[in-house]
Amino acid sequence: MSAVMPVRTVAILTAGGLAPCLSSAVGGLIERYTEIAPEIRIIAYRNGYAGLLTGDWVEASDEVRAAASRLHAFGGSPIGNSRVKLTNVADCVKRGLVAEGEDPLEVAASQLSRSGVDVLHTIGGDDTNGAAAELAAFLARNGYGLTVVGLPKTIDNDVVPIRQSLGAWTAAEQGAVFARNVIAEHTANPRMLTIHEVMGRGCGWLTAATAYAHHDWVRGAPFAEWMENAAARWDVHGVYVPERPFDIAAEGARLRTIMDDQGGVNLFVAEGAGVTEIVAAMEAAGDEVPRDAFGHVKLDRIDPGRWFGSRFAAELGAEKVLVQKSGYFSRSAPANEADRKLIAACVHRAVDAALAGESGVVGQDEERGDELRVIEFERIAGGKQFDTATPWFVELLRDIGQD
């Protein structure tokens, strides 16, 4: 076995969409290295892979190291994010990140080599960490050793085989806070259909967890049980996730009864729920389906929440439809206590792995008894679906009469 090379310079980048873990994870990494190996130089690439391609980085000064603990109190990313896929050459050229004819992987490798980076920490989802794995493999093929240790960030909680992604718990908690204020709007209009659209392209975990958190709040809130201030009126009445098909006619009839009884209906809808039907309708009409650089349907352009509203409004006899999206609110929050504990555990394991020259993504490995370990890059994938047989979700559906 070859000896582990000494670590002189560590680089950090965050990429993809925001999640309530980025600031805390960056702060945690800086704190941990400063605590156990203060001689190691720490740099951060600005705006994720975009900064790596253009060589835009900053060093963590002594002042930054001393103030790193303050980052736990904030959302967002202190070093900036972007959605850049290193293997999408055309997109990188279009953005001006590389010149025509250049290979983004080679450009990134050259930047890392020039900066003398020995360890790269990537904080992102499966796309981010997949790109890191490709980069590490490219460097290895070209004789440059680099340890890459990723941390799993996604509010969708949809990374295989990781039990719990950083930031997802906080996003659900914050989505429930958003929901209770939006649902209060029902007191301004009779027969209101309120649709809370939650982020989640192909995985319904966040929608389900947000709905459960709101329902749990309703069960414990001290309602006066007088007119509009009643638990049944503020509660969840329907939850729709991509993994659970439903009969819109049957649901319409069920919800019409609730509308007649309560004077309003509150639905929690994953942004990916109903997308197959919407896309099929657009293609049948000859319309272009908008997609991003990764080939994903641009959900903000096709607007699933409004589609649900238009389908249910007539069925329910709604006088007003209110569609509200909590995504940007919930994903930009600072990490809550539960997430901060998970972030701290993952950060400590990530730094240990980096110093030992062990590459992979740190997380709770579902296929290894939920052990917190460095998971091999080749086993990391997106698209994990939410298990709708999860006991707390079954309980939720039973409570609201949707089972």
Secondary structure by P-SEA (a helix, b strand, c coil): ccccccccbbbbbbbccccccaaaaaaaaaaaaaaccccbbbbbbccaaaaaaacccccccaaaaaaccccccccccccccccccccaaaaaaaaccccccccaaaaaaaaaaaacccbbbbbccaaaaaaaaaaaaaaaaacbbbbbbbbbbcccccccccccccaaaaaaaaaaaaaaaaacccccccbbbbbbcccccccaaaaaaaaaaaaaaaaccccccccccccccccccccccccccccaaaaaaaaaaaaaaccbbbbbbbcccaaaaaaaaaaaabbbbbbccccccccccccaaaaaaaaccccccccbbbbbbaaaaaaaccccaaaaaaaaaaaaaaaaaaaaccccccccccccccccccccccccccccccccccaaaaaaaaaaccc
